[in-house]
Amino acid sequence: MRTQSRVIAGVLAVALFTQLTACGTLFYPDRRGQIEGKIDPAVAAMDAIGILFFVIPGLIAFAIDFATGAIYLPGGQTAQLDPQQLKQLVDAEGKLDQAGLKALIERSTGHRLPLDDPRLIRHSGSAQQLAAFGLRPAA
């Protein structure tokens, strides 16, 4: 009888531990840091099961998964470009070479972006916006 109660206590402890660490954060650590997207039904179901069996840890699991972004399906890929390469695309007047930017993005990511599409909305930045990100304007 003593062994049976230890096994039950061990299973209960493991189940409680997995709920406290949050299902999505534990099973999909690569998804952390996402801000928005479609909710993964599998992670939401695992968190909901946690609410059914252990209310407080299940709610904590939901909160952690939403806070870390692990509950969202992977949205897409991101890529970063070297600032030195981008500086070469800006002329003396501060205008960007669209064809050069398109070629640089295609070389770096392997994706063709429609930068010449008339539906593309362009926003011009300011020195204050750059300063908010800790950058200095240099053109």
VEXRO-522651 format. One line per 3 residues: number of its first residue (from 1); their letters; for each residue x, y, z negated of N, C-alpha, C. Coordinates in nm, 4 decimals, m for minus. Layout:
NUM> a> X,Y,Z,X,Y,Z,X,Y,Z | ... $
REM end
This chain:
1> mrt> 0.0824,m0.1187,0.0000,0.0000,0.0000,0.0000,0.0872,0.1257,0.0000 | 0.1989,0.1185,m0.0652,0.2879,0.2332,m0.0756,0.3471,0.2677,0.0608 | 0.3835,0.1702,0.1405,0.4396,0.1936,0.2730,0.3351,0.2561,0.3650 $
4> qsr> 0.2133,0.2110,0.3552,0.1063,0.2649,0.4391,0.0832,0.4142,0.4095 | 0.0852,0.4528,0.2861,0.0635,0.5937,0.2528,0.1824,0.6787,0.2978 | 0.3028,0.6229,0.2961,0.4198,0.6964,0.3452,0.4123,0.7167,0.4960 $
7> via> 0.3664,0.6168,0.5681,0.3515,0.6275,0.7126,0.2471,0.7335,0.7461 | 0.1360,0.7305,0.6766,0.0306,0.8294,0.6997,0.0816,0.9688,0.6682 | 0.1540,0.9835,0.5588,0.2087,1.1135,0.5223,0.3110,1.1612,0.6256 $
10> gvl> 0.3909,1.0713,0.6788,0.4899,1.1073,0.7814,0.4240,1.1526,0.9096 | 0.3206,1.0788,0.9526,0.2486,1.1169,1.0744,0.1807,1.2522,1.0554 | 0.1212,1.2723,0.9401,0.0557,1.3996,0.9101,0.1572,1.5142,0.9075 $
13> ava> 0.2737,1.4912,0.8510,0.3776,1.5940,0.8458,0.4274,1.6290,0.9855 | 0.4476,1.5292,1.0704,0.4932,1.5546,1.2066,0.3867,1.6311,1.2848 | 0.2603,1.5924,1.2705,0.1525,1.6618,1.3402,0.1415,1.8065,1.2941 $
16> lft> 0.1531,1.8288,1.1649,0.1463,1.9641,1.1112,0.2663,2.0463,1.1582 | 0.3836,1.9861,1.1631,0.5033,2.0565,1.2081,0.4912,2.0986,1.3541 | 0.4401,2.0107,1.4391,0.4261,2.0468,1.5808,0.3243,2.1574,1.5989 $
19> qlt> 0.2211,2.1612,1.5158,0.1239,2.2692,1.5261,0.1812,2.4010,1.4753 | 0.2656,2.3951,1.3749,0.3256,2.5179,1.3233,0.4261,2.5772,1.4211 | 0.4880,2.4946,1.5022,0.5851,2.5463,1.5979,0.5195,2.5880,1.7280 $
22> acg> 0.3916,2.5658,1.7446,0.3122,2.6029,1.8617,0.3440,2.5118,1.9797 | 0.2409,2.4577,2.0377,0.2576,2.3586,2.1436,0.3297,2.4129,2.2658 | 0.2831,2.5257,2.3215,0.3437,2.5788,2.4423,0.4873,2.6205,2.4214 $
25> tlf> 0.5150,2.6799,2.3072,0.6507,2.7238,2.2778,0.7436,2.6055,2.2616 | 0.6927,2.4961,2.2073,0.7735,2.3768,2.1860,0.7948,2.2994,2.3156 | 0.6878,2.2811,2.3937,0.6961,2.1977,2.5128,0.7462,2.2720,2.6364 $
28> ypd> 0.7244,2.4036,2.6433,0.7661,2.4814,2.7598,0.8495,2.6028,2.7165 | 0.9707,2.5815,2.6692,1.0510,2.6957,2.6245,1.0909,2.7901,2.7388 | 1.0884,2.7407,2.8626,1.1253,2.8248,2.9756,1.0180,2.9286,3.0082 $
31> rrg> 0.8985,2.9133,2.9543,0.7904,3.0076,2.9806,0.7905,3.1262,2.8852 | 0.8742,3.1227,2.7842,0.8755,3.2331,2.6871,0.9118,3.3633,2.7552 | 0.8504,3.4706,2.7095,0.8807,3.6022,2.7620,0.7847,3.6512,2.8684 $
34> qie> 0.6891,3.5686,2.9105,0.5918,3.6130,3.0082,0.4920,3.7073,2.9409 | 0.4448,3.8039,3.0147,0.3532,3.9021,2.9588,0.2092,3.8684,2.9923 | 0.1867,3.8184,3.1118,0.0505,3.7885,3.1532,0.0518,3.6771,3.2564 $
37> gki> m0.0646,3.6342,3.2955,m0.0773,3.5290,3.3950,m0.1993,3.4444,3.3665 | m0.2097,3.3350,3.4374,m0.3197,3.2420,3.4140,m0.2844,3.1530,3.2952 | m0.3834,3.1286,3.2115,m0.3611,3.0454,3.0931,m0.3525,2.8996,3.1345 $
40> dpa> m0.2536,2.8315,3.0848,m0.2350,2.6888,3.1117,m0.3391,2.6111,3.0314 | m0.4286,2.5390,3.0993,m0.5331,2.4674,3.0262,m0.4787,2.3575,2.9349 | m0.3663,2.2979,2.9710,m0.3101,2.1917,2.8868,m0.2617,2.2484,2.7539 $
43> vaa> m0.1926,2.3609,2.7573,m0.1437,2.4223,2.6338,m0.2613,2.4718,2.5503 | m0.3597,2.5323,2.6152,m0.4775,2.5807,2.5421,m0.5520,2.4643,2.4770 | m0.5604,2.3510,2.5466,m0.6281,2.2339,2.4897,m0.5508,2.1788,2.3700 $
46> mda> m0.4172,2.1746,2.3803,m0.3380,2.1255,2.2670,m0.3532,2.2171,2.1463 | m0.3548,2.3480,2.1704,m0.3750,2.4416,2.0599,m0.5154,2.4271,2.0019 | m0.6143,2.4022,2.0882,m0.7519,2.3840,2.0407,m0.7647,2.2572,1.9574 $
49> igi> m0.6950,2.1526,1.9962,m0.6947,2.0300,1.9152,m0.6342,2.0589,1.7784 | m0.5329,2.1435,1.7780,m0.4746,2.1839,1.6501,m0.5747,2.2567,1.5630 | m0.6617,2.3355,1.6237,m0.7656,2.4041,1.5453,m0.8662,2.3042,1.4907 $
52> lff> m0.8979,2.2020,1.5694,m0.9952,2.1023,1.5226,m0.9455,2.0270,1.4000 | m0.8185,1.9885,1.4005,m0.7670,1.9077,1.2906,m0.7099,1.9918,1.1766 | m0.6367,2.0968,1.2122,m0.5744,2.1822,1.1120,m0.6049,2.3262,1.1527 $
55> vip> m0.7016,2.3902,1.0910,m0.7507,2.5201,1.1358,m0.6412,2.6268,1.1340 | m0.5784,2.6467,1.0220,m0.4787,2.7539,1.0104,m0.3585,2.7283,1.1018 | m0.2977,2.6092,1.1007,m0.1853,2.5875,1.1934,m0.2268,2.5976,1.3407 $
58> gli> m0.3492,2.5588,1.3730,m0.3959,2.5719,1.5109,m0.4064,2.7171,1.5532 | m0.4577,2.8009,1.4639,m0.4649,2.9440,1.4934,m0.3255,3.0046,1.5046 | m0.2350,2.9584,1.4201,m0.0963,3.0060,1.4283,m0.0345,2.9636,1.5612 $
61> afa> m0.0643,2.8420,1.6056,m0.0113,2.7937,1.7335,m0.0621,2.8806,1.8485 | m0.1916,2.9136,1.8483,m0.2457,3.0026,1.9512,m0.1758,3.1378,1.9470 | m0.1611,3.1926,1.8270,m0.0991,3.3249,1.8132,0.0449,3.3231,1.8632 $
64> idf> 0.1200,3.2205,1.8290,0.2600,3.2126,1.8724,0.2683,3.1947,2.0235 | 0.1821,3.1098,2.0795,0.1859,3.0884,2.2238,0.1497,3.2154,2.3004 | 0.0514,3.2909,2.2515,0.0190,3.4167,2.3177,0.1292,3.5192,2.2982 $
67> atg> 0.1861,3.5250,2.1788,0.2903,3.6240,2.1508,0.4169,3.5979,2.2320 | 0.4531,3.4721,2.2489,0.5740,3.4402,2.3249,0.5487,3.4309,2.4748 | 0.4216,3.4177,2.5153,0.3892,3.4041,2.6566,0.3967,3.2616,2.7064 $
70> aiy> 0.4173,3.1660,2.6176,0.4313,3.0262,2.6585,0.2983,2.9643,2.6992 | 0.1872,3.0306,2.6692,0.0567,2.9748,2.7053,0.0232,3.0010,2.8524 | 0.0968,3.0923,2.9148,0.0690,3.1258,3.0546,0.1426,3.0334,3.1498 $
73> lpg> 0.0774,3.0036,3.2614,0.1418,2.9249,3.3668,0.2564,3.0066,3.4256 | 0.3599,2.9397,3.4734,0.4699,3.0158,3.5328,0.4199,3.0933,3.6539 | 0.4469,3.2234,3.6547,0.3917,3.3101,3.7582,0.4737,3.3129,3.8850 $
76> gqt> 0.5972,3.3310,3.8753,0.6806,3.3424,3.9941,0.8255,3.3538,3.9551 | 0.9050,3.3802,4.0519,1.0478,3.3898,4.0281,1.0886,3.5360,4.0288 | 1.1921,3.5654,3.9572,1.2476,3.6996,3.9576,1.3936,3.6910,3.9991 $
79> aql> 1.4415,3.7994,4.0519,1.5815,3.8050,4.0926,1.6336,3.9446,4.0624 | 1.7610,3.9531,4.0387,1.8227,4.0818,4.0133,1.9277,4.1078,4.1195 | 1.9395,4.2344,4.1555,2.0376,4.2739,4.2547,2.1483,4.3531,4.1868 $
82> dpq> 2.2653,4.3456,4.2416,2.3795,4.4177,4.1870,2.3617,4.5673,4.2109 | 2.3736,4.6501,4.1080,2.3570,4.7949,4.1266,2.4571,4.8546,4.2258 | 2.5748,4.7969,4.2349,2.6738,4.8473,4.3305,2.6249,4.8279,4.4742 $
85> qlk> 2.5583,4.7160,4.4999,2.5042,4.6920,4.6335,2.3902,4.7886,4.6631 | 2.3118,4.8204,4.5612,2.2014,4.9144,4.5813,2.2524,5.0555,4.6056 | 2.3613,5.0938,4.5409,2.4185,5.2274,4.5616,2.4627,5.2468,4.7057 $
88> qlv> 2.5060,5.1396,4.7702,2.5505,5.1490,4.9089,2.4344,5.1776,5.0035 | 2.3125,5.1494,4.9598,2.1949,5.1692,5.0444,2.1374,5.3103,5.0342 | 2.1870,5.3901,4.9418,2.1375,5.5266,4.9236,2.2327,5.6222,4.9938 $
91> dae> 2.1754,5.7081,5.0811,2.2610,5.8035,5.1520,2.2866,5.9276,5.0667 | 2.3568,6.0255,5.1237,2.3961,6.1450,5.0484,2.2763,6.2284,5.0051 | 2.1652,6.2198,5.0786,2.0452,6.2962,5.0445,1.9603,6.2250,4.9397 $
94> gkl> 1.9972,6.1040,4.9028,1.9223,6.0282,4.8029,1.8120,5.9422,4.8610 | 1.8116,5.9243,4.9944,1.7090,5.8425,5.0591,1.7594,5.6997,5.0733 | 1.6674,5.6066,5.0596,1.7002,5.4644,5.0628,1.6876,5.4096,5.2032 $
97> dqa> 1.7818,5.3296,5.2443,1.7788,5.2634,5.3739,1.6878,5.1407,5.3620 | 1.5679,5.1497,5.4194,1.4679,5.0433,5.4066,1.5142,4.9130,5.4721 | 1.5730,4.9225,5.5896,1.6187,4.8014,5.6590,1.7305,4.7334,5.5807 $
100> glk> 1.8208,4.8131,5.5251,1.9288,4.7566,5.4443,1.8770,4.6909,5.3182 | 1.7766,4.7537,5.2530,1.7167,4.6957,5.1329,1.6473,4.5641,5.1650 | 1.5757,4.5622,5.2762,1.5061,4.4397,5.3174,1.6067,4.3273,5.3429 $
103> ali> 1.7176,4.3580,5.4097,1.8201,4.2571,5.4382,1.8878,4.2100,5.3100 | 1.9127,4.3029,5.2158,1.9765,4.2667,5.0890,1.8862,4.1743,5.0067 | 1.7578,4.2050,5.0011,1.6635,4.1204,4.9261,1.6534,3.9830,4.9901 $
106> ers> 1.6502,3.9802,5.1226,1.6410,3.8512,5.1920,1.7665,3.7669,5.1695 | 1.8826,3.8306,5.1708,2.0076,3.7584,5.1443,2.0130,3.7056,5.0017 | 1.9708,3.7876,4.9070,1.9831,3.7516,4.7653,1.8796,3.6507,4.7194 $
109> tgh> 1.7566,3.6628,4.7692,1.6481,3.5772,4.7196,1.6024,3.4714,4.8182 | 1.6277,3.4936,4.9457,1.5806,3.3997,5.0464,1.4363,3.4241,5.0879 | 1.3761,3.5337,5.0390,1.2370,3.5663,5.0731,1.2334,3.6931,5.1574 $
112> rlp> 1.1428,3.6927,5.2536,1.1248,3.8112,5.3373,1.0112,3.8938,5.2784 | 1.0404,4.0192,5.2479,0.9389,4.1085,5.1941,0.8944,4.2065,5.3017 | 0.7647,4.2330,5.3093,0.7152,4.3259,5.4117,0.7295,4.4719,5.3680 $
115> ldd> 0.8521,4.5238,5.3656,0.8741,4.6609,5.3214,0.8234,4.7636,5.4216 | 0.7983,4.7217,5.5465,0.7469,4.8144,5.6460,0.5951,4.8045,5.6617 | 0.5302,4.7314,5.5739,0.3847,4.7155,5.5769,0.3192,4.8485,5.5387 $
118> prl> 0.2226,4.8956,5.6186,0.1586,5.0240,5.5869,0.0746,5.0195,5.4587 | 0.0388,4.9013,5.4116,m0.0385,4.8899,5.2871,0.0489,4.8998,5.1630 | 0.1795,4.9009,5.1810,0.2721,4.9070,5.0692,0.2627,5.0428,5.0006 $
121> irh> 0.2410,5.0421,4.8714,0.2311,5.1656,4.7940,0.3684,5.1962,4.7365 | 0.4171,5.3146,4.7634,0.5494,5.3545,4.7151,0.5336,5.4625,4.6095 | 0.6104,5.4476,4.5056,0.6110,5.5462,4.3982,0.7502,5.6053,4.3882 $
124> sgs> 0.7557,5.7344,4.3739,0.8866,5.7962,4.3540,0.9100,5.8117,4.2045 | 1.0313,5.7918,4.1649,1.0662,5.7990,4.0241,1.1209,5.9360,3.9872 | 1.1470,5.9514,3.8606,1.2041,6.0767,3.8125,1.3198,6.0453,3.7175 $
127> aqq> 1.3947,6.1487,3.6857,1.5073,6.1317,3.5938,1.4587,6.0912,3.4549 | 1.3398,6.1377,3.4171,1.2839,6.1021,3.2855,1.2503,5.9535,3.2788 | 1.1991,5.8982,3.3878,1.1682,5.7551,3.3897,1.2954,5.6727,3.3799 $
130> laa> 1.3996,5.7146,3.4474,1.5265,5.6427,3.4384,1.5835,5.6509,3.2975 | 1.5720,5.7687,3.2364,1.6230,5.7862,3.1008,1.5473,5.6983,3.0014 | 1.4189,5.6747,3.0272,1.3401,5.5882,2.9384,1.3939,5.4457,2.9390 $
133> fgl> 1.4547,5.4035,3.0494,1.5125,5.2700,3.0583,1.6618,5.2704,3.0265 | 1.7138,5.3828,2.9858,1.8555,5.3910,2.9494,1.9465,5.4026,3.0702 | 1.8933,5.4490,3.1837,1.9720,5.4603,3.3069,1.9977,5.6071,3.3378 $
136> rpa> 2.1051,5.6327,3.4113,2.1375,5.7686,3.4530,2.1197,5.7777,3.6050 | 2.0573,5.8859,3.6523,2.0448,5.9006,3.7977,2.1798,5.9329,3.8588 | 2.2141,5.8629,3.9624,2.3412,5.8866,4.0312,2.3202,5.8604,4.1795 $
139> a> 2.3055,5.9685,4.2551,2.2876,5.9542,4.3989,2.3628,6.0622,4.4714 $
REM end
